[in-house]
Amino acid sequence: MSLNATPRGERTHIAVFGRTNVGKSSVVNALTGQEIAVVSPVRGTTTDPVYKAMELLPLGPVVLIDTAGLDDEGTLGELRKQKTRELIHRADLALLVIDAMTGADDFYRELLAELRQRKIPVVGVLNKVDTLLDHDAGVAALADTKAQLSLEECVAFSTLDGRGVSELKRAIVTALPHEEERFRLVGDLVAPGDLVVLVVPIDKAAPKGRLILPQQQTIRDLLESDAIAVMTKEHELRATLERLGKKPRLVVTDSQVFLKVAADTPRDVPLTSFSILFARHKGDLNELVRGAQAIDRLKDGDRVLIAEACTHHQQSDDIGTVKIPRWLRQATGKQLHIEHVSGYSYPPDLARYALIVHCGACMLNRRAMLHRLGEAQAAGVPIVNYGVLIAYLHGVFPRAIELFPSAMMAWERN
């Protein structure tokens, strides 16, 4: 991942929904100006979701997601629909593509009700308006569709003659909330000219030739905030602090070396981790802090689910499959049944778990992570992420969250 490339988890997710063969892929291709998605008159051409990253000014980095039709049929069709429905939980905005000849029906009304229930902004796309008799017929069809579905934003569109592309881009920008602080990880904690020390271990699990996403994005946010980022490894931290000439505003560390970094950082210097910054940025830090306190209530035989949003090659001392299970068992002294899952979905029957330990979610957007937190809450299962759990297990609480008053309140209430 280049330092210049916005990762998918930080892009606004725009998902394209509708009936099979309604022209969703053509809409994606028209918006991107590229033949990204395969277009065919054959029903069910789009199977797995197709992602395309682009810049949509003045909004910024977005990812368009082409999906299978939600009225797909057959055994494979059901699997494709399931994949599409999972995307609803990740969508920051939905494009609802409707055939101008057939118009809206109960299928679209039900889908729209679900999107609105989840508070997902929606833009209607009345596609294939070139198939209507004349301009007046197109205007009437657009007005009828907007009225039937109570849509504030709906655009007449045609990939055949290029109609509606600019209008759709403007509608997308209008429909999405403008969040100036959407990319902030650490910028609200520092002032221009502040020194921030970033502790980055380089070991066999570190990606060759690059930094991991949380480290990259923290550096970028500090630069955007006119702060000064100083990077060092854990064994050089003490010498680095001595040579700075003044105390840093903050030390941010990789969670795996939290204990050593806490020992080498003066107590009057604030300390946190990349993963805790991401817990606040992507989800609900307060909820994850409450989840950490459930560790002390674990009993022999309890099931613990370790959930990772992405797949990666596992090293011999992998954080999720080796280190965290070892630390959990050492800290609790309990015989725990630890299970692992990777990807965008949890296993069924979450209620059988006593605790969920989630990764840092650097590959998820905020809406997706909040959905996963909501699933855990609905099942009555405490949830914590890697960084919060490691700080808790290594005795670095409450120091690791002192920068965040509401998280401290969540800690003290429990």
C-alpha positions as CSV (number, residue, x, y, z in Angstrom):
1,M,0.0,0.0,0.0
2,S,1.5,3.3,-1.1
3,L,1.5,6.2,1.4
4,N,-0.3,8.2,-1.3
5,A,-3.1,5.7,-1.8
6,T,-6.1,6.0,0.5
7,P,-6.9,2.5,1.9
8,R,-10.4,1.0,1.2
9,G,-11.3,1.2,4.9
10,E,-10.9,5.0,4.8
11,R,-12.9,5.5,1.6
12,T,-16.6,6.4,1.5
13,H,-18.4,3.2,0.5
14,I,-21.0,3.7,-2.3
15,A,-22.9,0.5,-3.0
16,V,-25.1,0.0,-6.1
17,F,-28.2,-2.0,-5.5
18,G,-31.2,-3.1,-7.6
19,R,-32.8,-5.9,-9.6
20,T,-30.8,-8.3,-11.7
21,N,-29.9,-6.9,-15.1
22,V,-31.2,-3.4,-14.3
23,G,-27.9,-1.9,-15.4
24,K,-25.9,-1.6,-12.1
25,S,-22.6,-2.5,-13.7
26,S,-23.2,0.0,-16.5
27,V,-23.8,2.8,-13.9
28,V,-20.5,1.9,-12.2
29,N,-18.6,1.9,-15.5
30,A,-20.1,5.3,-16.4
31,L,-19.2,6.9,-13.1
32,T,-15.6,5.6,-13.2
33,G,-15.2,6.2,-16.9
34,Q,-13.7,2.7,-17.2
35,E,-14.9,-0.8,-18.1
36,I,-14.5,-2.0,-14.6
37,A,-17.6,-4.3,-14.3
38,V,-18.6,-6.9,-17.0
39,V,-21.8,-5.8,-18.8
40,S,-24.0,-8.4,-20.4
41,P,-27.7,-8.9,-21.2
42,V,-27.4,-12.3,-19.4
43,R,-29.0,-12.3,-16.0
44,G,-26.7,-12.7,-13.0
45,T,-23.5,-11.6,-14.8
46,T,-22.3,-9.9,-11.6
47,T,-21.5,-12.6,-9.0
48,D,-19.1,-11.4,-6.3
49,P,-19.1,-7.7,-5.5
50,V,-16.8,-5.6,-7.7
51,Y,-14.9,-2.7,-6.0
52,K,-13.5,0.3,-7.8
53,A,-11.7,3.1,-5.9
54,M,-11.9,6.6,-7.4
55,E,-11.7,10.3,-6.4
56,L,-15.1,12.1,-6.4
57,L,-14.5,15.8,-5.9
58,P,-15.1,17.6,-3.7
59,L,-16.0,14.6,-1.6
60,G,-12.6,12.9,-1.9
61,P,-11.7,9.2,-2.0
62,V,-14.6,6.8,-2.5
63,V,-15.1,3.1,-3.4
64,L,-17.9,2.1,-5.7
65,I,-19.3,-1.4,-5.2
66,D,-21.2,-3.2,-7.9
67,T,-23.4,-6.0,-6.6
68,A,-25.5,-8.9,-7.7
69,G,-29.2,-8.4,-8.1
70,L,-31.2,-8.8,-4.9
71,D,-33.9,-10.7,-6.9
72,D,-31.4,-13.3,-8.1
73,E,-32.8,-16.9,-8.3
74,G,-31.6,-20.5,-7.7
75,T,-29.0,-21.9,-5.3
76,L,-26.2,-19.7,-6.6
77,G,-28.5,-16.8,-6.7
78,E,-29.3,-17.1,-3.0
79,L,-25.5,-17.1,-2.3
80,R,-25.1,-14.0,-4.4
81,K,-27.9,-12.2,-2.7
82,Q,-26.4,-13.1,0.7
83,K,-23.1,-11.5,-0.4
84,T,-25.0,-8.4,-1.6
85,R,-27.0,-8.1,1.7
86,E,-23.7,-8.1,3.7
87,L,-22.7,-5.0,1.8
88,I,-25.7,-3.1,3.2
89,H,-23.9,-3.1,6.6
90,R,-20.8,-1.4,5.0
91,A,-22.6,1.1,2.7
92,D,-22.2,4.8,3.5
93,L,-24.5,5.6,0.6
94,A,-26.7,3.4,-1.6
95,L,-27.4,4.0,-5.3
96,L,-30.8,2.4,-6.1
97,V,-30.8,1.5,-9.8
98,I,-34.3,1.3,-11.3
99,D,-35.3,0.4,-14.9
100,A,-37.1,3.3,-16.5
101,M,-39.4,1.0,-18.4
102,T,-40.6,-1.1,-15.4
103,G,-40.3,1.6,-12.7
104,A,-40.4,1.1,-8.9
105,D,-42.4,-1.7,-7.2
106,D,-42.7,-3.4,-3.9
107,F,-39.2,-4.9,-4.3
108,Y,-37.7,-1.4,-4.3
109,R,-40.0,-0.1,-1.5
110,E,-38.9,-3.0,0.8
111,L,-35.3,-2.5,0.0
112,L,-35.6,1.3,0.5
113,A,-37.3,0.7,3.9
114,E,-34.3,-1.4,5.0
115,L,-31.8,1.1,3.9
116,R,-33.7,3.9,5.7
117,Q,-34.0,1.8,8.8
118,R,-30.2,1.6,8.8
119,K,-30.0,5.4,8.2
120,I,-28.1,4.9,4.9
121,P,-28.5,7.9,2.5
122,V,-30.1,6.8,-0.8
123,V,-29.9,8.3,-4.4
124,G,-32.2,6.9,-7.0
125,V,-30.9,6.2,-10.5
126,L,-33.7,5.9,-13.1
127,N,-31.6,3.9,-15.7
128,K,-32.2,3.3,-19.4
129,V,-34.3,6.5,-19.9
130,D,-33.3,6.3,-23.5
131,T,-35.8,3.5,-23.9
132,L,-38.7,5.8,-23.3
133,L,-40.6,7.5,-26.1
134,D,-39.4,11.1,-25.6
135,H,-38.0,13.7,-23.2
136,D,-41.5,14.3,-21.7
137,A,-41.9,10.6,-21.0
138,G,-38.6,10.6,-19.2
139,V,-39.5,13.6,-17.1
140,A,-42.8,12.0,-16.1
141,A,-41.1,8.7,-15.2
142,L,-38.6,10.4,-13.0
143,A,-41.2,12.4,-11.2
144,D,-43.4,9.3,-10.7
145,T,-40.4,7.3,-9.3
146,K,-39.4,10.1,-6.9
147,A,-43.0,10.3,-5.7
148,Q,-43.6,6.5,-5.3
149,L,-40.4,6.1,-3.3
150,S,-40.3,9.5,-1.6
151,L,-36.8,10.0,-2.9
152,E,-35.2,13.4,-2.4
153,E,-32.4,12.6,-4.9
154,C,-33.2,10.7,-8.1
155,V,-31.4,11.1,-11.5
156,A,-32.5,10.2,-15.0
157,F,-29.6,8.1,-16.4
158,S,-28.6,6.5,-19.6
159,T,-25.3,4.8,-20.4
160,L,-26.2,4.7,-24.1
161,D,-26.2,8.5,-24.6
162,G,-24.2,9.6,-21.5
163,R,-27.2,11.3,-19.9
164,G,-27.1,11.9,-16.1
165,V,-23.5,11.1,-15.2
166,S,-22.6,14.6,-14.0
167,E,-26.0,15.0,-12.3
168,L,-25.5,11.7,-10.5
169,K,-22.0,12.7,-9.2
170,R,-23.5,15.9,-7.9
171,A,-26.4,14.0,-6.2
172,I,-23.9,11.7,-4.5
173,V,-21.9,14.6,-3.1
174,T,-25.2,16.3,-1.9
175,A,-26.6,13.2,-0.3
176,L,-23.5,12.3,1.8
177,P,-22.8,14.2,5.0
178,H,-19.7,16.3,4.8
179,E,-17.5,15.1,7.7
180,E,-14.4,17.3,7.9
181,E,-13.0,15.2,10.7
182,R,-13.6,11.8,9.0
183,F,-9.9,11.0,8.5
184,R,-8.7,12.2,11.9
185,L,-6.9,9.7,14.0
186,V,-4.7,11.8,16.3
187,G,-5.0,15.3,14.9
188,D,-7.5,16.5,17.5
189,L,-5.0,15.5,20.3
190,V,-2.1,17.6,19.1
191,A,-1.3,21.2,18.1
192,P,0.9,22.6,15.3
193,G,4.6,22.1,16.3
194,D,3.9,19.3,18.8
195,L,6.4,16.4,18.9
196,V,4.8,13.0,18.7
197,V,7.0,9.9,19.0
198,L,5.8,6.8,17.1
199,V,7.2,3.5,18.3
200,V,7.3,1.0,15.4
201,P,8.8,-2.5,16.0
202,I,10.5,-4.1,13.0
203,D,10.2,-7.8,13.3
204,K,9.6,-10.8,11.2
205,A,5.8,-10.1,11.1
206,A,6.4,-6.5,9.8
207,P,5.7,-6.1,6.0
208,K,8.8,-5.8,4.0
209,G,9.5,-2.4,2.6
210,R,6.5,-0.6,4.1
211,L,4.6,0.3,7.2
212,I,1.2,-1.2,8.2
213,L,-1.9,0.9,7.6
214,P,-2.4,2.3,11.1
215,Q,1.2,3.6,11.2
216,Q,0.9,5.1,7.7
217,Q,-2.3,6.9,8.5
218,T,-1.2,8.2,11.8
219,I,1.9,9.8,10.1
220,R,-0.3,11.4,7.5
221,D,-2.7,12.8,10.1
222,L,0.2,14.3,12.1
223,L,1.5,15.9,8.9
224,E,-1.9,17.3,8.1
225,S,-2.0,18.7,11.7
226,D,1.4,20.4,11.3
227,A,2.8,18.3,14.1
228,I,6.2,16.7,14.1
229,A,6.4,12.9,13.9
230,V,9.5,11.1,15.2
231,M,9.7,7.4,14.6
232,T,11.8,4.9,16.5
233,K,11.9,1.2,17.5
234,E,11.1,0.1,21.0
235,H,14.7,-0.6,21.9
236,E,15.7,2.9,20.9
237,L,12.8,4.8,22.6
238,R,14.7,5.7,25.8
239,A,17.6,7.2,23.8
240,T,15.2,9.0,21.4
241,L,13.4,10.7,24.3
242,E,16.6,11.8,25.8
243,R,17.8,13.4,22.6
244,L,14.6,15.3,21.8
245,G,15.5,18.2,24.0
246,K,11.8,18.5,25.2
247,K,9.0,16.2,26.2
248,P,6.8,15.0,23.4
249,R,3.1,15.8,23.4
250,L,2.4,12.1,23.0
251,V,3.9,8.6,22.5
252,V,2.0,6.2,20.2
253,T,3.2,2.6,20.2
254,D,2.5,-0.7,18.5
255,S,0.4,-2.7,21.0
256,Q,2.7,-5.7,21.0
257,V,5.5,-3.7,22.8
258,F,3.1,-1.7,25.1
259,L,4.7,-3.0,28.3
260,K,8.3,-2.0,27.3
261,V,7.2,1.3,25.9
262,A,5.2,2.1,29.0
263,A,8.3,1.4,31.2
264,D,10.5,3.7,29.1
265,T,8.1,6.6,28.7
266,P,8.0,9.1,31.6
267,R,4.7,9.0,33.5
268,D,3.9,12.6,32.7
269,V,4.1,11.9,28.9
270,P,0.7,10.7,27.5
271,L,0.9,7.2,26.0
272,T,-1.5,5.3,23.8
273,S,-1.4,2.8,20.9
274,F,-2.1,2.8,17.1
275,S,-4.8,0.2,17.8
276,I,-6.5,2.3,20.5
277,L,-6.5,5.3,18.1
278,F,-8.2,3.1,15.5
279,A,-10.7,1.8,18.1
280,R,-11.8,5.4,18.6
281,H,-11.6,6.2,14.9
282,K,-13.5,3.2,13.5
283,G,-15.8,2.2,16.2
284,D,-16.8,2.9,19.8
285,L,-13.8,3.1,22.2
286,N,-16.1,3.2,25.2
287,E,-17.8,0.0,24.3
288,L,-14.4,-1.7,23.8
289,V,-13.1,-0.5,27.1
290,R,-16.2,-2.0,28.8
291,G,-15.5,-5.2,26.9
292,A,-12.0,-5.4,28.3
293,Q,-13.4,-5.6,31.8
294,A,-15.2,-8.8,30.9
295,I,-11.8,-10.5,30.8
296,D,-11.8,-10.7,34.6
297,R,-15.2,-12.6,34.5
298,L,-14.1,-15.4,32.2
299,K,-14.5,-18.9,33.6
300,D,-13.2,-22.3,32.7
301,G,-14.8,-23.6,29.6
302,D,-15.9,-20.2,28.2
303,R,-15.7,-19.6,24.5
304,V,-13.7,-16.7,23.2
305,L,-14.0,-15.6,19.5
306,I,-11.0,-13.9,17.9
307,A,-12.3,-12.0,14.8
308,E,-10.1,-10.6,12.1
309,A,-11.6,-8.5,9.2
310,C,-9.0,-9.5,6.7
311,T,-6.9,-12.6,5.9
312,H,-3.1,-12.6,6.0
313,H,-0.2,-15.0,6.0
314,Q,0.3,-16.2,9.6
315,Q,3.7,-16.1,11.1
316,S,4.9,-18.6,13.7
317,D,4.1,-16.1,16.5
318,D,1.0,-14.6,14.9
319,I,-0.8,-11.9,17.0
320,G,-4.3,-13.3,16.6
321,T,-3.8,-17.0,16.6
322,V,-0.8,-17.4,18.9
323,K,0.0,-14.4,21.1
324,I,-3.4,-13.2,22.2
325,P,-4.6,-16.7,23.1
326,R,-1.4,-17.2,25.1
327,W,-1.8,-13.9,26.9
328,L,-5.4,-14.5,27.7
329,R,-4.8,-17.9,29.2
330,Q,-1.8,-16.6,31.2
331,A,-3.7,-13.6,32.5
332,T,-6.9,-15.4,33.5
333,G,-5.5,-18.8,34.4
334,K,-8.6,-20.3,32.8
335,Q,-9.1,-23.2,30.4
336,L,-10.7,-21.2,27.5
337,H,-12.0,-22.5,24.2
338,I,-10.7,-20.0,21.7
339,E,-12.0,-19.9,18.1
340,H,-11.0,-17.8,15.2
341,V,-12.9,-16.3,12.2
342,S,-11.7,-14.0,9.4
343,G,-13.7,-12.0,6.9
344,Y,-16.7,-9.7,7.1
345,S,-19.1,-12.1,8.9
346,Y,-19.3,-13.5,12.3
347,P,-20.2,-17.2,12.9
348,P,-23.9,-17.9,13.7
349,D,-25.1,-17.9,17.3
350,L,-22.8,-15.3,18.8
351,A,-24.5,-15.6,22.2
352,R,-22.5,-18.8,22.9
353,Y,-19.3,-16.7,23.3
354,A,-18.3,-15.0,26.5
355,L,-16.1,-12.5,24.7
356,I,-15.2,-11.3,21.2
357,V,-11.7,-10.0,20.6
358,H,-11.7,-8.0,17.3
359,C,-8.7,-6.8,15.2
360,G,-7.9,-3.2,14.8
361,A,-10.4,-2.9,11.8
362,C,-7.9,-1.0,9.6
363,M,-9.5,-2.7,6.5
364,L,-13.1,-1.9,7.6
365,N,-14.9,1.4,7.2
366,R,-16.5,2.9,10.3
367,R,-20.0,1.8,9.4
368,A,-19.0,-1.8,9.0
369,M,-17.2,-1.8,12.4
370,L,-20.1,-0.2,14.1
371,H,-22.3,-2.9,12.6
372,R,-20.1,-5.6,14.1
373,L,-20.1,-3.9,17.4
374,G,-23.9,-3.7,17.2
375,E,-24.1,-7.4,16.4
376,A,-22.1,-8.2,19.5
377,Q,-24.3,-5.9,21.7
378,A,-27.5,-7.5,20.3
379,A,-26.2,-10.9,21.3
380,G,-25.2,-9.7,24.7
381,V,-21.5,-10.5,24.2
382,P,-18.8,-8.1,25.4
383,I,-16.3,-7.1,22.6
384,V,-12.8,-5.7,22.8
385,N,-10.2,-5.0,20.2
386,Y,-6.6,-6.1,20.0
387,G,-5.0,-2.9,21.3
388,V,-7.4,-2.3,24.2
389,L,-7.1,-6.0,25.2
390,I,-3.3,-6.0,25.1
391,A,-3.1,-2.8,27.1
392,Y,-5.4,-4.3,29.7
393,L,-3.7,-7.6,29.9
394,H,-0.2,-6.0,30.2
395,G,-1.3,-3.7,33.1
396,V,-1.1,-0.5,31.1
397,F,-4.7,0.5,31.9
398,P,-5.9,3.1,32.6
399,R,-2.8,5.0,31.3
400,A,-3.5,4.0,27.7
401,I,-6.9,5.7,27.7
402,E,-6.3,8.7,29.9
403,L,-6.3,11.0,26.8
404,F,-10.0,10.1,26.2
405,P,-12.3,11.3,29.0
406,S,-15.4,9.4,27.9
407,A,-13.4,6.2,27.8
408,M,-12.1,6.9,31.2
409,M,-15.6,7.4,32.5
410,A,-16.6,4.0,30.9
411,W,-13.7,2.4,32.7
412,E,-14.5,4.0,36.1
413,R,-18.2,3.2,35.9
414,N,-17.4,-0.5,35.7
